[in-house]
Structure formats: C-alpha cells, structure tokens
Amino acid sequence: MPPVRIKERGRAKKDTLPRLIKMLFKKYPLRLFVAGLCITFNVFANLCSSIFASLIAGILTKGVIENNGAFNPFDINTFYTAEVMGNSFSITSNIPLLLIFMGSIYFVGVFASWWWNRSMAIITQNFMNDFRIALFNHMEDLPIKYFDTHAHGDIMSIYTNDIDTIRSFVSQSIPEMLRTTLSVLFTLVMMLINSIWMTLIVLLGCVAMILNTKIIGGRSSKFFIKQQKQVGVVEGNIEESIKGLKVIKVFTHEEKSCEDFDKLNDLLGQYSTEANVAANITMPINGNIGNFVYVLTAIVGLLIFAIPGFKNFTIVAGFVDMHLNVEAFNSTIVGFLMLNRMFSNNINQFSQQVNFIVMGMAGAGRCFDLMDEVPEKDEGYVYLCNIKRHEDGTFEETEEHTRDYAWKYRHNDGKLEYRELKGDIVLDQVDFGYVPNKIVLQDVSIYARPGQKIALVGSTGAGKTTITNLINRFYDIADGKIRYDGININKIKKADLRKSLGIVLQDTNLFTGTVMENIRYGRLDASDEEVYAAAKTANAYDFITRLPEGFNTMLTDNGANLSQGQRQLLSIARAAIADAPVMILDEATSSIDTRTEKLVQDGMDKLMEGRTVFVIAHRLSTIQNSQAIMVLEHGRIIERGSHDDLIKLHGTYYQLYTGAFELE
C-alpha cells in the first residue's frame, strides 16, 4: 500500500475567481441578471434618498434663516431657490410631499433589497447542491490510487469547510462587492459634479485605505489561506482518532492523542489569530482614515465655498466673528459631506470583503484541485453480457440475469463477436510498483484455469493483495500482461471487468441501511428470495433472523452493532448474491472464530463451485484443497504447486505449515 500523503492545497490560483464566476453565470444567468438589477436599483434608491434628505435639510435651514424663524414648511404656496449639485432651481417647501416622494424611493430600495437577497439565497443553495454533486460524482471516478495517497480527513474537509467558504462568498461577498462598487461609482460621479477639489481630497483618502487594505489585509490573507489548509489537517486527525479510539484506549494513549491534537489545534489557532487580528484592525484604520478625510474635506469646503462669502469680519471679546455664506455652506458642503460619508463607508465595506474573498478563493481552489484530478481512464471496448444457452450448444445475449456470461466486442470491420466467459486468468511476467523506481511485484506469472482455486501465501507486504488489485485494475501494471479468457484486461471496460469479479475483503465495509440492503448491494436488482438464499449460502441466515428486526434491522456506523464475525458473514453474503464467475477472497475468514469458520467454509465451498477463485489466507488449513498455491516473498513467487507437492518440497511453505516460520 502506498504511503498516505496530504497534497499541498489551499493556494488560490489566478483562474479560481473567474472559473467560479463562470460556473455561476453558466448555471443561473437570468437569476443573476435580475439580482444584479435589483442591487443596482437598491443602490440608486439609497443614493437618491440621501440626496433628498440633504435637500430637505437645506430647505428647512434656509427657510428658517431667511424668514427669521417664521418659516412654515407646510405652506404649499411657498417656493424657495435651492442650489443642488451646482444648479439653482425653485422647489416647493411642501415637506410632506417631499417626504412622500422620498418614502416611495425608500420602498423601491427595500423591495429591491428583499428581492436580490431572496434571489441570492436561492442561487447559493442550488449552486452548492450542484457543486457538491459534481464534486462527489467526479470523486467517484477517481482511481483508487488517489484515495491511497490522500488523507481521508483532508478530503472530508473539502466537503465541509471549503464548500462553506464558497457558500459565504457566493451569498455575501459577490452581492456586497457589486453593491459597494456601484455605490462608490454613483457617489463618485455625484461628488465630481458637486466639487472636483473636495473629490480629490476624498480620492487621496481612498488611496490611503487601499494601501492599508493591501498591506494589512494582505498579511491576513496569507494566514487565512494557511488556516484553511490547517483545518483539513485537524479534521483528518479527529477522524483518525475516532476510528482508532479502541486502539488508543487499549494502549492508554489518551494523553498522547490529546497532545498530538493540541499541537495541530494550536497551530490552527495561531493561524486563525494572526488572520483575524490583521483583518479586525483593517476596518477601524480605514474608518479613521475616512473620519480624517471627512474633517479635511469640511475644512477645504469652507475655504473654497464659505469664506469668499464673508459679509463682515469683527473681533468680539477676543473671538473671531465671521458671517459665512450659509447658503453655500448648506447646499454644497453639507451635501458633499453626506456623499463623502457614503463613499468612505462603501470603500470600508469593500475592504472588509477582501478577507472573505481570499477565504472563498482558498476553499474554491481546494475544491477545484479535487475536480481537476485526472479521473480513472477507461479505454476498454469489451463488454460483459449475460447469455442464454441453447440445446445445440450455442448461446445468445439476454437481458435476464443468468449465471452464464460472455465477453462482447466489435471488431474494426463492425462485426460483433461474443467470447464465452470461462474464468481463465493469466498473469504473464508482471512487474508493478506503487511509485516509480520502487518495484513491489517482479516477474510474477500465475495461470488460473477455469474452476481452479489459486491460493496466495506469504508474509505481510509480500504482494498478495497487490496481485488482486491488479486483476481488478485498481492499478495498472508497469510491465507484462494480464489476460482474462485470452483478452488483455486493458481492453475490457473496467466496470464490466469488476462486475465479473466477486470480492470479499479482510476489512468489511457495511453501509447505513438495513441488513437486506447491505446484502443486496452486491446486486441491486436481486429479489428478496435471492437475498435469503445468499444469506443461507454464507451461513448468515440464522444469526440475521435472530436480530431484533431480522433482515430489516438497521445498520449504522459500519455495522457497529454486529460482531466482527457477523459483519464478515454479511460481506460474504454480499459476494454470494453478486454471483460473479470469478471470486477473490482476501483473508475472508480472518475475523471468524474456528466454529464459525467451519460453517463459513462450507458456504464458501458452495460459492466457489464452478468458479475461478483467488484466495489469500494466513490460515493455511483453509487452502489445502487449492489446485495451486503460490508462495510470495518480497514481490516474487518463490514456490508454486499443490499442498502435497509443496509439503514434499520441504521449502518455505513446508516450514510455514509446520510452524517453523511465521507468516507475520
């Protein structure tokens, strides 16, 4: 088995953001367009309402001053000259009418806000649903090598933590970026119309905010990416500890396990602290820059607009008494300061999104890393089909499930050919290594004739399981040939090849569901009667019927409510119902007690009738009736023959059988 490694992930690639946006627009172009339109209406409504609020304040102030306090804002026959955005015009002082108009704008803004939030919620959840499905479907197409070389906890982190960062990015960051960008642009245009000089002061402050965001925000982004990657490491450690909890308790290593977790968690805490400290001080600094610019803009506005309007200048009790141009101050400076505040707040909001964008891109980058993994290649063109035999010895393809199979393939000239599946498997001078330059199997040749039982014997790491992995094409050989009924297995479709092989592994995997569903996993279209028959073949029927709900008993957590032997019996029943013409038994009886082993062995003998069988076993008593026994050592076959032949040879097998050598 190759060593497990954690692939270096978490680096936000340059194409990650465009790729994610492209996926969104490809799936939901109309909804996104409507949401964007609503955001635009919302921004425009907020800007208009602010302008009207400034206008009403100006009318009230001007009316009171010009009428010496005798101003009636509800007099609909009174008009006043107002200056807004540098333009003078007459406007009614009917405040209720203006308030109604401003309220209408607010209503449009609220409706637009409700609609785009609703639309983005629907888009986000649908997108996450489709994204998870695409991610899982692609993962199912990956070769076994990927899962042998990647920590399972790290893969799980992609489906939990990384997907969640994408959800936050899509539902919050994207609309917020669009909203703040539009607000900044609209506000900037209004400020330029109002005063170019004061706008330049605001833009200088904007540059300072951007530099602060780049320097401090850039530091936080680096640690946010590290945080994302470390979360996967921590989750991997948690999964490993849960699976190995019994071992931890048996060896009383709880304290050591806690120490290991503390180290990983402390590192995660360090990265998270660094990231959030930098992120949390970015907004206050930007806010204070905005406040400073606000004051500076007010001073510059006074110098530009108000001071040239002096009516007189007197010194009263040591104080300067300046009579300013109140109309210019109110209509131009106050309105601009409101726009300035809107501009600064939106820039600050935009800078706050930078860290969420970085986290989202780091998570999306890890997801895309998984999606970009090369799927298992399958260039086979030979298919497996059921056949129905005729009395004259011929056969034809049928849709019915039979115990007879044939290989079907089409020649280059278009002619369709059928070759009966007999179970003749040949490994001819096979070399293989999980990693380059490290050969695990060397010059291995095995000839399994139809109906033969071939046993593979050897110490741990000798290459027994590797041979069965090559027959399944979980891995491809480096050199040599593997033929199935004379057909190179590279030409057989992988799904059809594996469908012809029934497998019982040493490590039993049961799924959440009933006992019947777990047995039927071997062949999903099997009837209840066939499930019962398979359970009887594996001698599992008796213990199943004694369960609280029999075949409808629910299994969870890999069948934790069953004994190890019972779980293995279900695995054998699952292989029995698959009814494959070739069987691979990898330590199938290793977890079964001696009494149960006799029952299982009887069932296995029935299961193996008429089939080619590969058996890997440490209990040599279970393979004595094998037609051929292969003894492996360091990836080579050092002895081969029947049990009697190998005993007479007085070699390695003889010493293993007599107890002079141990398999482990």
C-alpha positions, 0 to 999 in steps of 0.5 A: 500500500502506498504511503498516505500523503496530504497534497499541498492545497489551499493556494488560490490560483489566478483562474479560481475567481473567474472559473467560479464566476463562470460556473455561476453565470453558466448555471443561473444567468437570468437569476443573476441578471435580475439580482444584479438589477435589483442591487443596482436599483437598491443602490440608486434608491439609497443614493437618491434618498440621501440626496433628498434628505440633504435637500430637505435639510437645506430647505428647512435651514434656509427657510428658517434663516431667511424668514427669521424663524417664521418659516412654515414648511407646510405652506404649499404656496411657498417656493424657495431657490435651492442650489443642488449639485451646482444648479439653482432651481425653485422647489416647493417647501411642501415637506410632506410631499417631499417626504412622500416622494422620498418614502416611495424611493425608500420602498423601491430600495427595500423591495429591491433589497428583499428581492436580490437577497431572496434571489441570492439565497436561492442561487447559493443553495442550488449552486452548492447542491450542484457543486457538491454533486459534481464534486462527489460524482467526479470523486467517484471516478477517481482511481483508487490510487488517489484515495491511497495517497490522500488523507481521508480527513483532508478530503472530508474537509473539502466537503465541509469547510471549503464548500462553506467558504464558497457558500459565504462568498457566493451569498455575501461577498459577490452581492456586497462587492457589486453593491459597494462598487456601484455605490462608490461609482454613483457617489463618485460621479455625484461628488465630481459634479458637486466639487472636483477639489473636495473629490480629490481630497476624498480620492487621496483618502481612498488611496490611503485605505487601499494601501492599508487594505493591501498591506494589512489585509494582505498579511491576513490573507496569507494566514487565512489561506494557511488556516484553511489548509490547517483545518483539513489537517485537524479534521483528518486527525479527529477522524483518525482518532475516532476510528482508532479510539479502541486502539488508543484506549487499549494502549492508554494513549489518551494523553498522547492523542490529546497532545498530538491534537493540541499541537495541530489545534494550536497551530490552527489557532495561531493561524486563525489569530494572526488572520483575524487580528490583521483583518479586525484592525483593517476596518477601524484604520480605514474608518479613521482614515475616512473620519480624517478625510471627512474633517479635511474635506469640511475644512477645504469646503469652507475655504473654497465655498464659505469664506469668499462669502464673508459679509463682515469680519469683527473681533468680539471679546477676543473671538473671531466673528465671521458671517459665512455664506450659509447658503453655500455652506448648506447646499454644497458642503453639507451635501458633499459631506453626506456623499463623502460619508457614503463613499468612505463607508462603501470603500470600508465595506469593500475592504472588509470583503477582501478577507472573505474573498481570499477565504472563498478563493482558498476553499474554491481552489481546494475544491477545484484541485479535487475536480481537476484530478485526472479521473480513472481512464477507461479505454476498454471496448469489451463488454460483459453480457449475460447469455442464454444457452441453447440445446445445440450448444450455442448461446445468445445475449439476454437481458435476464440475469443468468449465471452464464456470461460472455465477453462482447466486442466489435471488431474494426470491420463492425462485426460483433463477436461474443467470447464465452466467459470461462474464468481463465486468468493469466498473469504473464511476467508482471512487474508493478510498483506503487511509485516509480523506481520502487518495484513491489511485484517482479516477474510474477506469472500465475495461470488460473484455469477455469474452476481452479482455486489459486491460493496466495501465501506469504508474509505481510507486504509480500504482494498478495493483495497487490496481485488482486488489485491488479486483476481488478485494475485498481492499478495498472501494471508497469510491465507484462500482461494480464489476460482474462479468457485470452483478452488483455484486461486493458481492453475490457471496460473496467466496470464490466471487468469488476462486475465479473469479479466477486470480492470479499475483503479482510476489512468489511465495509457495511453501509447505513441501511438495513441488513437486506440492503447491505446484502443486496448491494452486491446486486441491486436488482436481486429479489428478496428470495435471492437475498435469503438464499445468499444469506443461507449460502454464507451461513448468515441466515440464522444469526440475521433472523435472530436480530431484533428486526431480522433482515430489516434491522438497521445498520449504522456506523459500519455495522457497529452493532454486529460482531466482527464475525457477523459483519464478515458473514454479511460481506460474504453474503454480499459476494454470494448474491453478486454471483460473479464467475470469478471470486477473490477472497482476501483473508475472508475468514480472518475475523471468524472464530474456528466454529464459525469458520467451519460453517463459513467454509462450507458456504464458501465451498458452495460459492466457489463451485464452478468458479475461478477463485483467488484466495489469500489466507494466513490460515493455511488449513483453509487452502489445502484443497487449492489446485495451486498455491503460490508462495510470495516473498518480497514481490516474487513467487518463490514456490508454486504447486499443490499442498502435497507437492509443496509439503514434499518440497520441504521449502518455505511453505513446508516450514510455514505449515509446520510452524517453523516460520511465521507468516507475520 
